[in-house]
Amino acid sequence: MRLPAVLLSILPLFAHAGPVDGQMDTLIEKLGLASKSADAQAACERDAPAARAVLHDPAIERYCLVRLGAPRKQALFLGVQLSAQLAREGRSQAAEAVDSLVDVLEARPEGALKN
């Protein structure tokens, strides 16, 4: 009976992991974006300074990496999905921060540099 206890003890680690998180992790790995964390965080802080308090949420940090290095349409799509997921989880401040980041990215001309 120890196995279920072990599984129950690690369940909280996955409490906020949703389908969008897995998609972002796969994309970050595929594009080799993990090493650009500092640049991604700086770009997000520049684009959504009012949301600075929640930008260190792990889901938002991953989104910042995606937003920096992924194709624009993919970053927009994942941002909308992440925002909806965060709202469903009751994390309204984080959802609003992602909405702001999506809005800034969407407002940029298609060929403009992301950072």
ZAMARGU-506325 format. One record per atom (N, C-alpha, C, CB): residue number from 0; residue in one letter; x, y, z. Coordinates in Angstrom, 2 decimals, decimal comma. Glycine has a CB too. Layout:
BEGIN
GUVEX/seq/type/px/py/pz
GUVEX/NUM/A/X/Y/Z
...
END
This chain:
BEGIN
GUVEX/seq/type/px/py/pz
GUVEX/0/M/0,81/-1,21/0,00
GUVEX/0/M/0,00/0,00/0,00
GUVEX/0/M/0,85/1,26/0,00
GUVEX/0/M/-0,92/0,00/1,19
GUVEX/1/R/2,15/1,14/0,03
GUVEX/1/R/2,99/2,34/0,03
GUVEX/1/R/2,97/3,06/-1,31
GUVEX/1/R/4,42/1,97/0,38
GUVEX/2/L/2,80/2,35/-2,39
GUVEX/2/L/2,81/2,97/-3,70
GUVEX/2/L/1,75/4,05/-3,84
GUVEX/2/L/2,61/1,93/-4,77
GUVEX/3/P/0,50/3,81/-3,48
GUVEX/3/P/-0,49/4,88/-3,59
GUVEX/3/P/-0,12/6,10/-2,75
GUVEX/3/P/-1,85/4,38/-3,18
GUVEX/4/A/0,46/5,88/-1,57
GUVEX/4/A/0,87/7,00/-0,73
GUVEX/4/A/1,94/7,84/-1,42
GUVEX/4/A/1,39/6,50/0,62
GUVEX/5/V/2,87/7,17/-2,09
GUVEX/5/V/3,92/7,88/-2,82
GUVEX/5/V/3,30/8,68/-3,96
GUVEX/5/V/4,98/6,88/-3,37
GUVEX/6/L/2,40/8,05/-4,68
GUVEX/6/L/1,73/8,75/-5,79
GUVEX/6/L/0,95/9,95/-5,29
GUVEX/6/L/0,80/7,80/-6,55
GUVEX/7/L/0,27/9,79/-4,16
GUVEX/7/L/-0,49/10,91/-3,61
GUVEX/7/L/0,43/12,04/-3,16
GUVEX/7/L/-1,33/10,45/-2,43
GUVEX/8/S/1,63/11,70/-2,72
GUVEX/8/S/2,55/12,75/-2,26
GUVEX/8/S/3,10/13,59/-3,40
GUVEX/8/S/3,69/12,12/-1,49
GUVEX/9/I/3,17/13,02/-4,61
GUVEX/9/I/3,70/13,81/-5,73
GUVEX/9/I/2,60/14,46/-6,55
GUVEX/9/I/4,55/12,93/-6,63
GUVEX/10/L/1,35/14,12/-6,28
GUVEX/10/L/0,23/14,69/-7,04
GUVEX/10/L/0,22/16,21/-7,02
GUVEX/10/L/-1,07/14,17/-6,49
GUVEX/11/P/0,48/16,88/-5,89
GUVEX/11/P/0,49/18,35/-5,90
GUVEX/11/P/1,49/18,96/-6,87
GUVEX/11/P/0,77/18,85/-4,52
GUVEX/12/L/2,55/18,23/-7,19
GUVEX/12/L/3,53/18,76/-8,14
GUVEX/12/L/2,91/18,95/-9,53
GUVEX/12/L/4,74/17,82/-8,24
GUVEX/13/F/1,88/18,19/-9,83
GUVEX/13/F/1,25/18,25/-11,14
GUVEX/13/F/-0,09/18,98/-11,11
GUVEX/13/F/1,06/16,87/-11,67
GUVEX/14/A/-0,43/19,59/-9,99
GUVEX/14/A/-1,74/20,22/-9,83
GUVEX/14/A/-2,00/21,30/-10,86
GUVEX/14/A/-1,87/20,80/-8,44
GUVEX/15/H/-0,99/22,06/-11,22
GUVEX/15/H/-1,19/23,15/-12,17
GUVEX/15/H/-0,73/22,79/-13,57
GUVEX/15/H/-0,45/24,38/-11,70
GUVEX/16/A/-0,30/21,57/-13,76
GUVEX/16/A/0,14/21,17/-15,09
GUVEX/16/A/-1,07/20,83/-15,94
GUVEX/16/A/1,12/19,96/-15,01
GUVEX/17/G/-1,24/21,55/-17,01
GUVEX/17/G/-2,36/21,29/-17,89
GUVEX/17/G/-1,87/20,95/-19,27
GUVEX/17/G/-3,29/22,49/-17,94
GUVEX/18/P/-2,81/20,76/-20,18
GUVEX/18/P/-2,42/20,37/-21,54
GUVEX/18/P/-1,54/21,41/-22,24
GUVEX/18/P/-3,65/20,12/-22,37
GUVEX/19/V/-1,76/22,68/-21,95
GUVEX/19/V/-0,96/23,73/-22,59
GUVEX/19/V/0,48/23,65/-22,11
GUVEX/19/V/-1,55/25,13/-22,29
GUVEX/20/D/0,67/23,34/-20,84
GUVEX/20/D/2,02/23,24/-20,29
GUVEX/20/D/2,83/22,20/-21,05
GUVEX/20/D/1,97/22,88/-18,80
GUVEX/21/G/2,23/21,05/-21,33
GUVEX/21/G/2,93/20,00/-22,07
GUVEX/21/G/3,28/20,44/-23,47
GUVEX/21/G/2,09/18,76/-22,13
GUVEX/22/Q/2,37/21,16/-24,12
GUVEX/22/Q/2,64/21,65/-25,47
GUVEX/22/Q/3,79/22,65/-25,45
GUVEX/22/Q/1,37/22,31/-26,07
GUVEX/23/M/3,79/23,53/-24,45
GUVEX/23/M/4,86/24,52/-24,37
GUVEX/23/M/6,20/23,84/-24,09
GUVEX/23/M/4,55/25,56/-23,29
GUVEX/24/D/6,21/22,87/-23,16
GUVEX/24/D/7,45/22,17/-22,84
GUVEX/24/D/8,03/21,48/-24,07
GUVEX/24/D/7,20/21,14/-21,73
GUVEX/25/T/7,16/20,84/-24,85
GUVEX/25/T/7,60/20,16/-26,07
GUVEX/25/T/8,20/21,16/-27,06
GUVEX/25/T/6,43/19,41/-26,72
GUVEX/26/L/7,54/22,28/-27,23
GUVEX/26/L/8,02/23,30/-28,16
GUVEX/26/L/9,33/23,91/-27,69
GUVEX/26/L/6,96/24,40/-28,33
GUVEX/27/I/9,44/24,19/-26,40
GUVEX/27/I/10,67/24,76/-25,84
GUVEX/27/I/11,84/23,81/-26,09
GUVEX/27/I/10,51/25,04/-24,32
GUVEX/28/E/11,60/22,53/-25,85
GUVEX/28/E/12,65/21,55/-26,07
GUVEX/28/E/12,99/21,42/-27,56
GUVEX/28/E/12,24/20,18/-25,51
GUVEX/29/K/11,97/21,35/-28,39
GUVEX/29/K/12,17/21,18/-29,83
GUVEX/29/K/12,96/22,34/-30,44
GUVEX/29/K/10,82/21,05/-30,54
GUVEX/30/L/12,67/23,56/-29,97
GUVEX/30/L/13,33/24,75/-30,52
GUVEX/30/L/14,59/25,15/-29,75
GUVEX/30/L/12,36/25,90/-30,52
GUVEX/31/G/14,91/24,43/-28,68
GUVEX/31/G/16,09/24,74/-27,89
GUVEX/31/G/16,04/26,11/-27,24
GUVEX/31/G/17,31/24,65/-28,75
GUVEX/32/L/14,90/26,44/-26,66
GUVEX/32/L/14,70/27,78/-26,11
GUVEX/32/L/15,08/27,93/-24,64
GUVEX/32/L/13,27/28,17/-26,27
GUVEX/33/A/15,31/26,84/-23,94
GUVEX/33/A/15,56/26,89/-22,50
GUVEX/33/A/16,71/27,82/-22,13
GUVEX/33/A/15,85/25,50/-21,98
GUVEX/34/S/17,70/27,94/-22,98
GUVEX/34/S/18,86/28,78/-22,67
GUVEX/34/S/18,57/30,27/-22,83
GUVEX/34/S/20,02/28,40/-23,57
GUVEX/35/K/17,41/30,61/-23,34
GUVEX/35/K/17,07/32,02/-23,57
GUVEX/35/K/16,14/32,57/-22,50
GUVEX/35/K/16,43/32,18/-24,93
GUVEX/36/S/16,15/31,95/-21,34
GUVEX/36/S/15,24/32,32/-20,26
GUVEX/36/S/15,34/33,79/-19,86
GUVEX/36/S/15,51/31,45/-19,06
GUVEX/37/A/16,55/34,28/-19,70
GUVEX/37/A/16,74/35,67/-19,27
GUVEX/37/A/16,20/36,66/-20,32
GUVEX/37/A/18,24/35,95/-19,02
GUVEX/38/D/16,48/36,38/-21,59
GUVEX/38/D/15,97/37,25/-22,66
GUVEX/38/D/14,44/37,21/-22,72
GUVEX/38/D/16,56/36,82/-24,01
GUVEX/39/A/13,88/36,02/-22,56
GUVEX/39/A/12,43/35,87/-22,61
GUVEX/39/A/11,76/36,61/-21,46
GUVEX/39/A/12,05/34,38/-22,57
GUVEX/40/Q/12,33/36,47/-20,27
GUVEX/40/Q/11,76/37,15/-19,10
GUVEX/40/Q/11,86/38,67/-19,26
GUVEX/40/Q/12,48/36,71/-17,80
GUVEX/41/A/12,97/39,15/-19,76
GUVEX/41/A/13,14/40,60/-19,96
GUVEX/41/A/12,13/41,12/-20,98
GUVEX/41/A/14,58/40,92/-20,43
GUVEX/42/A/11,90/40,38/-22,05
GUVEX/42/A/10,93/40,79/-23,06
GUVEX/42/A/9,52/40,84/-22,48
GUVEX/42/A/10,97/39,84/-24,27
GUVEX/43/C/9,18/39,86/-21,66
GUVEX/43/C/7,85/39,86/-21,04
GUVEX/43/C/7,70/41,01/-20,04
GUVEX/43/C/7,59/38,53/-20,33
GUVEX/44/E/8,75/41,27/-19,28
GUVEX/44/E/8,68/42,39/-18,33
GUVEX/44/E/8,55/43,73/-19,06
GUVEX/44/E/9,93/42,40/-17,44
GUVEX/45/R/9,21/43,84/-20,20
GUVEX/45/R/9,12/45,07/-20,99
GUVEX/45/R/7,71/45,23/-21,58
GUVEX/45/R/10,16/45,07/-22,12
GUVEX/46/D/7,14/44,13/-22,06
GUVEX/46/D/5,85/44,19/-22,74
GUVEX/46/D/4,65/44,24/-21,80
GUVEX/46/D/5,72/43,01/-23,64
GUVEX/47/A/4,82/43,76/-20,57
GUVEX/47/A/3,70/43,78/-19,61
GUVEX/47/A/4,21/44,19/-18,23
GUVEX/47/A/3,01/42,38/-19,54
GUVEX/48/P/4,70/45,44/-18,10
GUVEX/48/P/5,29/45,85/-16,82
GUVEX/48/P/4,31/45,82/-15,65
GUVEX/48/P/5,84/47,24/-16,95
GUVEX/49/A/3,03/46,03/-15,90
GUVEX/49/A/2,05/46,01/-14,82
GUVEX/49/A/1,86/44,60/-14,26
GUVEX/49/A/0,71/46,54/-15,32
GUVEX/50/A/2,21/43,59/-15,02
GUVEX/50/A/2,04/42,20/-14,59
GUVEX/50/A/3,30/41,60/-14,00
GUVEX/50/A/1,58/41,36/-15,76
GUVEX/51/R/4,27/42,43/-13,70
GUVEX/51/R/5,58/41,95/-13,24
GUVEX/51/R/5,47/40,99/-12,05
GUVEX/51/R/6,45/43,15/-12,85
GUVEX/52/A/4,51/41,20/-11,18
GUVEX/52/A/4,36/40,37/-9,98
GUVEX/52/A/4,05/38,92/-10,30
GUVEX/52/A/3,28/40,93/-9,09
GUVEX/53/V/3,35/38,65/-11,38
GUVEX/53/V/2,97/37,27/-11,70
GUVEX/53/V/3,80/36,67/-12,84
GUVEX/53/V/1,51/37,20/-12,07
GUVEX/54/L/4,72/37,42/-13,39
GUVEX/54/L/5,51/36,92/-14,52
GUVEX/54/L/6,45/35,78/-14,12
GUVEX/54/L/6,31/38,04/-15,13
GUVEX/55/H/6,64/35,56/-12,83
GUVEX/55/H/7,53/34,49/-12,38
GUVEX/55/H/6,77/33,20/-12,11
GUVEX/55/H/8,27/34,91/-11,13
GUVEX/56/D/5,49/33,19/-12,46
GUVEX/56/D/4,71/31,95/-12,41
GUVEX/56/D/5,33/30,99/-13,43
GUVEX/56/D/3,17/32,21/-12,72
GUVEX/57/P/5,58/29,73/-13,07
GUVEX/57/P/6,24/28,80/-14,01
GUVEX/57/P/5,54/28,69/-15,37
GUVEX/57/P/6,31/27,43/-13,38
GUVEX/58/A/4,23/28,71/-15,40
GUVEX/58/A/3,51/28,62/-16,67
GUVEX/58/A/3,77/29,85/-17,53
GUVEX/58/A/1,99/28,45/-16,43
GUVEX/59/I/3,82/31,01/-16,90
GUVEX/59/I/4,06/32,25/-17,64
GUVEX/59/I/5,52/32,32/-18,09
GUVEX/59/I/3,71/33,49/-16,78
GUVEX/60/E/6,43/31,84/-17,26
GUVEX/60/E/7,84/31,80/-17,67
GUVEX/60/E/8,01/30,95/-18,92
GUVEX/60/E/8,72/31,27/-16,53
GUVEX/61/R/7,32/29,80/-18,95
GUVEX/61/R/7,39/28,94/-20,14
GUVEX/61/R/6,76/29,65/-21,34
GUVEX/61/R/6,68/27,59/-19,89
GUVEX/62/Y/5,64/30,36/-21,11
GUVEX/62/Y/5,01/31,07/-22,21
GUVEX/62/Y/5,94/32,16/-22,75
GUVEX/62/Y/3,68/31,68/-21,77
GUVEX/63/C/6,66/32,82/-21,87
GUVEX/63/C/7,61/33,86/-22,31
GUVEX/63/C/8,66/33,27/-23,24
GUVEX/63/C/8,29/34,53/-21,10
GUVEX/64/L/9,13/32,06/-22,93
GUVEX/64/L/10,09/31,39/-23,82
GUVEX/64/L/9,46/31,09/-25,17
GUVEX/64/L/10,60/30,09/-23,17
GUVEX/65/V/8,24/30,57/-25,15
GUVEX/65/V/7,53/30,26/-26,40
GUVEX/65/V/7,32/31,53/-27,21
GUVEX/65/V/6,16/29,58/-26,11
GUVEX/66/R/6,90/32,57/-26,54
GUVEX/66/R/6,61/33,85/-27,18
GUVEX/66/R/7,86/34,43/-27,84
GUVEX/66/R/6,06/34,84/-26,15
GUVEX/67/L/9,02/34,21/-27,21
GUVEX/67/L/10,28/34,73/-27,74
GUVEX/67/L/10,75/33,96/-28,97
GUVEX/67/L/11,35/34,69/-26,67
GUVEX/68/G/10,61/32,62/-28,94
GUVEX/68/G/11,27/31,84/-29,98
GUVEX/68/G/10,40/31,07/-30,94
GUVEX/68/G/12,15/30,92/-29,36
GUVEX/69/A/9,14/30,92/-30,63
GUVEX/69/A/8,26/30,12/-31,50
GUVEX/69/A/7,68/30,99/-32,62
GUVEX/69/A/7,11/29,49/-30,68
GUVEX/70/P/7,20/30,34/-33,66
GUVEX/70/P/6,51/31,11/-34,71
GUVEX/70/P/5,33/31,90/-34,10
GUVEX/70/P/6,01/30,16/-35,84
GUVEX/71/R/5,12/33,07/-34,63
GUVEX/71/R/4,13/34,00/-34,07
GUVEX/71/R/2,75/33,36/-33,90
GUVEX/71/R/4,01/35,21/-34,96
GUVEX/72/K/2,24/32,71/-34,93
GUVEX/72/K/0,90/32,13/-34,84
GUVEX/72/K/0,82/31,08/-33,75
GUVEX/72/K/0,49/31,52/-36,19
GUVEX/73/Q/1,87/30,31/-33,61
GUVEX/73/Q/1,89/29,29/-32,57
GUVEX/73/Q/1,93/29,92/-31,19
GUVEX/73/Q/3,10/28,36/-32,77
GUVEX/74/A/2,72/30,98/-31,03
GUVEX/74/A/2,80/31,68/-29,75
GUVEX/74/A/1,46/32,32/-29,39
GUVEX/74/A/3,89/32,76/-29,79
GUVEX/75/L/0,78/32,90/-30,38
GUVEX/75/L/-0,54/33,49/-30,12
GUVEX/75/L/-1,54/32,41/-29,71
GUVEX/75/L/-1,05/34,24/-31,36
GUVEX/76/F/-1,55/31,31/-30,43
GUVEX/76/F/-2,47/30,21/-30,14
GUVEX/76/F/-2,26/29,66/-28,74
GUVEX/76/F/-2,31/29,10/-31,18
GUVEX/77/L/-1,00/29,38/-28,39
GUVEX/77/L/-0,71/28,84/-27,06
GUVEX/77/L/-1,00/29,86/-25,97
GUVEX/77/L/0,75/28,40/-26,99
GUVEX/78/G/-0,81/31,15/-26,25
GUVEX/78/G/-1,14/32,18/-25,27
GUVEX/78/G/-2,62/32,23/-24,97
GUVEX/78/G/-0,67/33,54/-25,77
GUVEX/79/V/-3,44/32,14/-25,98
GUVEX/79/V/-4,89/32,14/-25,78
GUVEX/79/V/-5,30/30,89/-24,99
GUVEX/79/V/-5,64/32,19/-27,15
GUVEX/80/Q/-4,73/29,75/-25,35
GUVEX/80/Q/-5,03/28,51/-24,62
GUVEX/80/Q/-4,59/28,61/-23,16
GUVEX/80/Q/-4,35/27,31/-25,29
GUVEX/81/L/-3,40/29,13/-22,93
GUVEX/81/L/-2,89/29,24/-21,56
GUVEX/81/L/-3,75/30,18/-20,74
GUVEX/81/L/-1,43/29,73/-21,56
GUVEX/82/S/-4,14/31,30/-21,31
GUVEX/82/S/-4,98/32,24/-20,60
GUVEX/82/S/-6,30/31,58/-20,17
GUVEX/82/S/-5,26/33,46/-21,48
GUVEX/83/A/-6,91/30,84/-21,07
GUVEX/83/A/-8,17/30,15/-20,75
GUVEX/83/A/-7,95/29,11/-19,65
GUVEX/83/A/-8,75/29,47/-22,01
GUVEX/84/Q/-6,85/28,39/-19,74
GUVEX/84/Q/-6,54/27,38/-18,72
GUVEX/84/Q/-6,36/28,03/-17,35
GUVEX/84/Q/-5,28/26,59/-19,09
GUVEX/85/L/-5,61/29,13/-17,30
GUVEX/85/L/-5,37/29,82/-16,03
GUVEX/85/L/-6,68/30,38/-15,46
GUVEX/85/L/-4,35/30,96/-16,23
GUVEX/86/A/-7,53/30,90/-16,32
GUVEX/86/A/-8,83/31,42/-15,87
GUVEX/86/A/-9,68/30,29/-15,28
GUVEX/86/A/-9,58/32,10/-17,05
GUVEX/87/R/-9,68/29,13/-15,95
GUVEX/87/R/-10,44/27,98/-15,42
GUVEX/87/R/-9,92/27,55/-14,06
GUVEX/87/R/-10,36/26,80/-16,40
GUVEX/88/E/-8,63/27,70/-13,84
GUVEX/88/E/-8,01/27,32/-12,57
GUVEX/88/E/-8,22/28,39/-11,50
GUVEX/88/E/-6,52/27,06/-12,76
GUVEX/89/G/-8,85/29,50/-11,87
GUVEX/89/G/-9,09/30,57/-10,92
GUVEX/89/G/-7,90/31,49/-10,70
GUVEX/89/G/-9,49/30,00/-9,62
GUVEX/90/R/-6,96/31,47/-11,60
GUVEX/90/R/-5,75/32,29/-11,49
GUVEX/90/R/-5,90/33,50/-12,40
GUVEX/90/R/-4,47/31,47/-11,87
GUVEX/91/S/-6,80/34,39/-12,00
GUVEX/91/S/-7,18/35,51/-12,87
GUVEX/91/S/-6,03/36,49/-13,14
GUVEX/91/S/-8,32/36,26/-12,25
GUVEX/92/Q/-5,20/36,76/-12,16
GUVEX/92/Q/-4,08/37,69/-12,40
GUVEX/92/Q/-3,11/37,13/-13,43
GUVEX/92/Q/-3,33/37,99/-11,08
GUVEX/93/A/-2,83/35,85/-13,33
GUVEX/93/A/-1,93/35,22/-14,30
GUVEX/93/A/-2,58/35,21/-15,68
GUVEX/93/A/-1,58/33,78/-13,85
GUVEX/94/A/-3,88/34,93/-15,74
GUVEX/94/A/-4,58/34,92/-17,03
GUVEX/94/A/-4,56/36,31/-17,66
GUVEX/94/A/-6,04/34,45/-16,85
GUVEX/95/E/-4,74/37,34/-16,86
GUVEX/95/E/-4,70/38,72/-17,37
GUVEX/95/E/-3,30/39,08/-17,87
GUVEX/95/E/-5,14/39,71/-16,28
GUVEX/96/A/-2,28/38,60/-17,19
GUVEX/96/A/-0,90/38,86/-17,63
GUVEX/96/A/-0,65/38,22/-18,99
GUVEX/96/A/0,12/38,34/-16,60
GUVEX/97/V/-1,10/36,99/-19,16
GUVEX/97/V/-0,93/36,30/-20,45
GUVEX/97/V/-1,73/37,03/-21,53
GUVEX/97/V/-1,38/34,82/-20,35
GUVEX/98/D/-2,94/37,48/-21,20
GUVEX/98/D/-3,73/38,25/-22,16
GUVEX/98/D/-2,98/39,49/-22,63
GUVEX/98/D/-5,08/38,66/-21,54
GUVEX/99/S/-2,34/40,18/-21,70
GUVEX/99/S/-1,56/41,37/-22,05
GUVEX/99/S/-0,40/41,03/-22,98
GUVEX/99/S/-1,01/42,05/-20,78
GUVEX/100/L/0,29/39,93/-22,68
GUVEX/100/L/1,41/39,50/-23,52
GUVEX/100/L/0,93/39,10/-24,92
GUVEX/100/L/2,15/38,33/-22,86
GUVEX/101/V/-0,21/38,45/-24,99
GUVEX/101/V/-0,79/38,07/-26,28
GUVEX/101/V/-1,17/39,32/-27,06
GUVEX/101/V/-2,02/37,15/-26,10
GUVEX/102/D/-1,79/40,29/-26,38
GUVEX/102/D/-2,21/41,53/-27,05
GUVEX/102/D/-1,02/42,27/-27,65
GUVEX/102/D/-2,93/42,45/-26,06
GUVEX/103/V/0,08/42,35/-26,91
GUVEX/103/V/1,27/43,04/-27,40
GUVEX/103/V/1,83/42,31/-28,62
GUVEX/103/V/2,35/43,14/-26,29
GUVEX/104/L/1,91/40,99/-28,54
GUVEX/104/L/2,42/40,20/-29,66
GUVEX/104/L/1,52/40,34/-30,88
GUVEX/104/L/2,56/38,73/-29,27
GUVEX/105/E/0,22/40,33/-30,65
GUVEX/105/E/-0,74/40,44/-31,75
GUVEX/105/E/-0,67/41,81/-32,41
GUVEX/105/E/-2,16/40,17/-31,24
GUVEX/106/A/-0,38/42,84/-31,63
GUVEX/106/A/-0,33/44,20/-32,16
GUVEX/106/A/0,92/44,48/-32,98
GUVEX/106/A/-0,41/45,19/-31,03
GUVEX/107/R/1,95/43,68/-32,79
GUVEX/107/R/3,19/43,86/-33,56
GUVEX/107/R/2,97/43,45/-35,00
GUVEX/107/R/4,34/43,04/-32,94
GUVEX/108/P/3,58/44,18/-35,91
GUVEX/108/P/3,53/43,75/-37,32
GUVEX/108/P/4,14/42,37/-37,48
GUVEX/108/P/4,26/44,77/-38,23
GUVEX/109/E/3,66/41,62/-38,42
GUVEX/109/E/4,06/40,23/-38,63
GUVEX/109/E/5,58/40,03/-38,66
GUVEX/109/E/3,47/39,71/-39,91
GUVEX/110/G/6,32/40,87/-39,32
GUVEX/110/G/7,76/40,68/-39,47
GUVEX/110/G/8,59/41,36/-38,42
GUVEX/110/G/8,18/41,16/-40,80
GUVEX/111/A/7,98/42,04/-37,45
GUVEX/111/A/8,74/42,78/-36,44
GUVEX/111/A/9,47/41,84/-35,50
GUVEX/111/A/7,81/43,70/-35,64
GUVEX/112/L/10,62/42,28/-35,02
GUVEX/112/L/11,38/41,50/-34,06
GUVEX/112/L/10,59/41,36/-32,77
GUVEX/112/L/12,74/42,14/-33,80
GUVEX/113/K/10,71/40,21/-32,13
GUVEX/113/K/9,96/39,94/-30,91
GUVEX/113/K/10,64/40,55/-29,69
GUVEX/113/K/9,80/38,46/-30,72
GUVEX/114/N/11,92/40,77/-29,73
GUVEX/114/N/12,57/41,28/-28,52
GUVEX/114/N/13,31/42,55/-28,77
GUVEX/114/N/13,50/40,26/-27,97
END
